[in-house]
Amino acid sequence: MENMEGLSDYKNLKVLVTGHTGFKGAWLSVWLHHLGANVIGFSLEKSHNDELYQQIKDKGVFYADEKGDIRNYSHIKNVFKKYSPNIVFHLAAQALVRESYKEPRYTFETNVLGTANLLDCINNSETKSAVIVTTDKCYKNKEQIWPYREKDELGGKDPYSCSKACAELVISSYRDSFFSQKQILVSSVRAGNVVGGGDWSKDRLIPDCIKSLMANKPIKIRNPNSQRPWQHVLEPLYGYLLIGLKLMRGDKLYADSFNFGPKPGDIIQVRGVVDIVIKYWGKGEWISSGSDSEKFHEAKLLNLDITKSNLMLNWTPVYNIEDSIRLATEWYRNNKERTGYELCIAQIRDYSRIREDEI
């Protein structure tokens, strides 16, 4: 297994993280900085879920903090020209299903054209490696009981899911049309619903729970019986970092798509997640607000097959569902006394120790 010491290869590398002001982008940036990388961030001037970024931006995390729109080709092209990153982690996206119904064109422009812009910059630069983050929702969801594998059909009923399926096709096209001839290696990574401290996005379960608990109000949940592949944010990020190492070392087998999700026994219903949040918060209650699925379609069943990541990366989750929700809840509880940066570093160190103990 690629042990945690192997991640030290990121030290002193120039790593471009698009979407660094978002929840996952901020966590990834902190981890890369902790590993000694020179993190170049690229995001919109103002992002809707940048609270964690606001807590880390003055902690020396970013070698460069560039602002621009991924839809604007010249913006991202200038970043490549200025910094010549060794590797790219692309997370910039419109990432909300319900928002995609309200702003479908913006969703497609950001997630499809934005991905094409990034790939074209890679094609015309010295950068040879990239990890493109899409989603588990890129699969054509048939509400089946068995999990989706990387070669299963892509698709999407809602604009967000469809846009991510389209992004996957764009990645595949660039890989086949251009990158294979230039030894440029690009992977797409698909993760389920991630949880962790610092996420304040609207219409997401854990942030909605925390906001209600802080206000001493009942937690309102739309679809208590829906199932999702919940996992702690550090789990897929570790997988992304492992793939990044493989790509930078020139291993063509990893220029492909990979799923990252929890073990089958840790896929539980929404109501179960909320019960765990309340348990570790210490008080609270939830009520069903009634489903609005007639207006906004939301899948009730979606599981990922992680066999490929396990076999090729020896990656498997180390946190069970209770660990994941507990760590997220404790992060929010402790954020009044400790900064987001301190809390992220502490959890990254704990996670790294657990991974080392595996070996």
C-alpha positions in Angstrom: 0.0 0.0 0.0 1.1 3.6 -0.7 1.7 4.6 2.9 1.3 8.1 4.3 5.0 8.8 3.9 4.5 8.4 0.2 2.4 11.6 0.3 5.5 13.5 1.2 6.3 13.4 -2.6 3.9 16.4 -2.8 6.5 18.5 -0.9 7.6 21.6 -2.9 5.4 20.7 -5.9 3.2 23.4 -7.4 -0.3 22.1 -7.0 -3.3 23.9 -8.6 -6.6 23.4 -6.8 -9.6 24.8 -8.6 -12.5 25.4 -6.3 -10.2 25.9 -3.3 -12.7 28.2 -1.6 -15.3 25.4 -1.4 -15.7 22.8 1.3 -13.7 19.9 -0.2 -11.3 22.3 -1.9 -10.4 23.9 1.4 -9.9 20.6 3.1 -7.7 19.4 0.2 -5.7 22.6 0.3 -5.0 22.3 4.0 -3.8 18.7 3.6 -1.6 19.6 0.6 -0.1 22.5 2.6 0.5 20.2 5.5 2.4 17.9 3.1 4.6 20.8 2.1 3.1 21.5 -1.3 2.9 25.0 -2.8 -0.9 25.3 -3.2 -2.2 27.6 -6.0 -5.9 28.2 -5.5 -8.3 29.3 -8.3 -11.9 30.1 -7.5 -14.6 32.7 -8.0 -14.1 36.0 -6.1 -17.1 35.1 -4.0 -18.3 31.5 -3.4 -21.5 30.5 -1.7 -19.8 28.0 0.6 -16.5 29.6 1.5 -16.7 29.8 5.3 -14.0 27.2 5.8 -11.8 29.0 3.3 -12.2 32.2 5.2 -10.9 30.5 8.3 -7.8 29.1 6.6 -6.8 31.8 4.0 -4.6 33.7 6.5 -2.8 30.6 7.8 -0.2 30.4 5.0 -2.0 27.6 3.2 -1.9 29.2 -0.2 1.2 29.9 -2.2 -1.0 31.9 -4.5 -4.7 32.7 -4.2 -6.1 33.5 -7.7 -9.7 34.6 -8.3 -11.5 34.0 -11.6 -14.3 32.2 -13.4 -13.6 28.7 -14.7 -16.0 29.5 -17.6 -13.6 32.2 -18.7 -10.9 30.5 -20.7 -8.4 33.4 -20.5 -8.7 33.5 -16.7 -7.6 29.9 -16.2 -5.1 30.0 -19.1 -3.3 32.9 -17.3 -2.9 30.8 -14.2 -1.3 28.0 -16.1 1.0 30.4 -17.8 2.0 32.2 -14.6 2.6 29.1 -12.4 3.1 26.0 -14.6 1.6 23.6 -12.0 3.0 20.1 -11.6 -0.5 18.7 -11.1 -4.1 19.9 -11.0 -6.9 18.9 -8.7 -10.1 20.2 -10.4 -13.0 20.8 -7.9 -14.5 24.0 -9.2 -18.2 23.3 -9.9 -21.8 24.2 -9.4 -22.3 21.3 -6.9 -25.9 21.4 -5.8 -28.7 19.4 -7.4 -31.5 21.7 -6.3 -29.6 24.8 -7.5 -29.2 23.2 -10.9 -33.0 23.2 -11.4 -32.9 27.0 -10.7 -29.8 27.7 -12.7 -29.5 24.9 -15.3 -27.5 27.0 -17.9 -25.0 28.2 -15.3 -24.6 24.6 -14.1 -23.8 23.3 -17.5 -21.5 26.2 -18.3 -19.5 25.7 -15.1 -19.4 21.9 -15.0 -19.0 21.1 -18.7 -17.5 24.1 -20.4 -15.4 24.8 -17.3 -14.0 21.3 -17.4 -13.3 21.6 -21.1 -11.5 24.9 -20.5 -9.3 23.3 -17.8 -8.5 20.3 -20.0 -7.6 22.5 -22.9 -5.2 24.5 -20.7 -3.6 21.3 -19.7 -3.3 20.2 -23.3 -1.4 23.4 -24.1 0.8 23.6 -21.1 3.7 21.7 -19.4 1.3 20.1 -16.8 1.2 16.4 -17.2 -1.1 15.2 -14.5 -4.7 16.0 -13.3 -7.3 14.6 -11.0 -10.8 15.8 -12.1 -13.5 15.5 -9.4 -16.9 14.7 -10.6 -19.6 12.8 -8.5 -21.4 9.6 -7.8 -24.4 11.2 -9.5 -22.8 11.0 -12.9 -24.2 7.5 -13.3 -27.6 6.9 -14.9 -29.5 6.2 -11.7 -31.9 3.3 -12.1 -32.6 3.2 -8.3 -31.1 -0.3 -8.4 -30.0 -2.2 -5.2 -26.6 -3.1 -6.5 -23.8 -0.5 -6.6 -22.5 1.2 -9.7 -19.2 0.4 -11.2 -16.9 2.7 -13.2 -17.9 1.2 -16.5 -21.7 1.6 -15.9 -23.8 3.9 -18.1 -23.5 7.6 -17.4 -26.5 9.9 -17.3 -28.6 12.2 -15.1 -32.2 13.3 -14.8 -31.4 16.6 -13.0 -29.2 19.2 -14.6 -26.4 18.8 -12.1 -26.1 15.0 -12.5 -26.3 15.4 -16.3 -23.7 18.1 -16.3 -21.3 15.8 -14.4 -22.0 12.9 -16.8 -21.2 15.3 -19.7 -18.0 16.3 -17.9 -16.9 12.7 -17.7 -17.4 12.4 -21.5 -15.4 15.5 -22.1 -12.6 14.1 -20.0 -12.7 10.8 -21.9 -12.6 12.7 -25.2 -9.6 14.7 -24.3 -7.8 11.6 -23.0 -8.4 9.7 -26.2 -8.0 12.6 -28.7 -5.0 14.5 -27.2 -3.5 13.2 -23.9 -2.6 9.7 -24.9 -0.2 11.2 -27.6 1.4 13.6 -25.1 1.8 11.3 -22.1 -0.6 13.5 -20.2 -2.4 11.4 -17.5 -5.8 12.5 -16.2 -8.2 10.7 -13.9 -11.8 11.3 -12.9 -12.8 10.5 -9.4 -16.4 9.9 -8.2 -17.3 10.2 -4.6 -20.6 10.0 -2.7 -22.0 12.4 -0.1 -19.0 13.6 1.9 -19.4 15.0 5.4 -17.0 17.0 7.6 -16.6 20.2 9.5 -16.7 23.5 7.7 -19.5 22.7 5.2 -22.2 25.3 5.4 -23.8 24.8 2.0 -27.5 25.1 1.7 -29.7 22.0 1.0 -27.1 19.6 2.5 -28.0 17.4 5.3 -25.2 17.9 7.9 -25.1 21.7 7.5 -28.9 21.9 7.7 -28.7 19.8 10.9 -26.0 22.0 12.5 -27.8 25.2 11.6 -31.0 24.0 13.2 -29.2 22.7 16.3 -27.4 26.0 16.8 -30.7 27.8 16.6 -32.4 25.3 19.0 -34.9 24.4 16.4 -36.1 20.9 15.2 -34.2 19.6 12.2 -36.4 19.4 9.2 -35.6 16.6 6.7 -37.2 16.1 3.4 -36.7 12.4 2.7 -35.9 10.5 5.9 -35.9 7.1 4.2 -33.5 8.0 1.3 -30.1 6.3 1.3 -26.8 7.9 0.4 -23.2 6.7 0.5 -22.1 9.0 3.3 -18.3 9.2 4.0 -15.9 11.5 5.8 -14.3 14.1 3.6 -10.8 12.8 4.3 -11.6 9.4 2.9 -12.0 10.4 -0.8 -9.4 13.1 -0.5 -6.9 10.5 0.5 -7.8 8.5 -2.6 -7.4 11.6 -4.8 -3.9 12.2 -3.4 -2.9 8.6 -4.0 -4.1 8.7 -7.6 -2.2 12.0 -8.1 1.0 10.3 -7.0 0.4 7.5 -9.5 -0.2 9.9 -12.3 2.9 12.0 -11.6 5.0 8.8 -11.6 3.7 8.1 -15.1 1.5 5.1 -14.4 -1.0 5.0 -17.3 -3.2 2.5 -15.6 -4.5 5.2 -13.3 -5.6 7.6 -16.1 -9.1 6.3 -15.7 -12.2 6.7 -13.5 -12.4 5.7 -9.8 -15.2 5.4 -7.3 -14.7 6.3 -3.6 -17.4 5.5 -1.2 -18.1 3.8 2.2 -18.3 0.1 2.9 -21.8 -1.4 2.1 -22.7 -1.7 5.8 -22.2 2.0 6.3 -24.8 3.1 3.7 -27.7 4.2 5.8 -30.9 6.2 5.6 -31.1 10.0 6.1 -32.9 9.5 9.4 -30.0 7.4 10.7 -27.5 10.1 9.9 -29.6 12.7 11.7 -29.9 10.5 14.8 -26.1 10.2 15.0 -25.7 14.0 14.7 -28.1 14.6 17.5 -26.4 11.9 19.6 -23.0 13.7 19.4 -24.4 17.2 19.6 -26.0 16.2 22.9 -29.5 17.3 22.2 -32.0 18.0 19.5 -34.9 16.4 17.5 -35.9 16.0 13.9 -39.2 16.2 12.0 -40.2 15.3 8.5 -40.9 18.4 6.4 -42.5 16.4 3.6 -40.9 15.5 0.3 -40.8 18.0 -2.6 -39.6 15.4 -5.0 -42.5 16.2 -7.4 -40.9 19.6 -8.0 -37.3 18.5 -7.7 -36.3 14.9 -8.4 -33.9 13.5 -5.9 -32.7 9.9 -6.1 -33.6 7.7 -3.1 -31.0 5.0 -3.7 -27.4 5.4 -5.0 -24.5 3.2 -4.1 -21.0 2.9 -5.4 -18.8 -0.2 -6.0 -15.4 0.6 -4.6 -13.7 -2.7 -5.7 -11.5 -1.0 -8.3 -10.1 1.5 -5.9 -9.5 -1.2 -3.4 -7.7 -3.5 -5.9 -5.7 -0.9 -7.7 -4.9 1.5 -4.8 -5.4 -0.7 -1.9 -7.8 2.0 -0.7 -10.6 1.2 1.7 -12.4 3.5 4.2 -11.0 3.5 7.7 -14.0 5.3 9.3 -17.4 3.7 9.7 -20.5 5.8 9.4 -20.7 6.6 13.1 -17.0 7.8 13.1 -17.7 10.0 10.1 -20.7 11.7 11.5 -19.1 12.0 14.9 -16.0 13.7 13.6 -18.1 16.1 11.5 -20.3 17.0 14.5 -17.4 17.5 16.9 -15.7 19.8 14.4 -18.7 22.1 14.5 -19.1 21.9 18.2 -15.4 22.8 18.7 -15.2 25.6 16.1 -16.0 28.3 18.7 -12.9 27.5 20.7 -10.6 26.5 17.9 -10.1 27.8 14.4 -11.2 25.8 11.3 -7.5 25.5 10.3 -6.6 24.0 13.7 -9.5 21.6 13.6 -8.7 20.4 10.1 -5.0 19.9 10.8 -5.9 17.9 14.0 -8.3 15.6 12.1 -5.8 15.2 9.2 -3.1 14.1 11.7 -5.4 11.7 13.4 -6.5 10.2 10.1 -2.9 9.9 9.0 -2.0 8.0 12.1 -4.8 5.6 11.6 -3.7 5.0 8.0 -0.1 4.4 9.2 -1.4 1.8 11.7 -3.0 -0.1 8.8 0.4 -0.9 7.2 
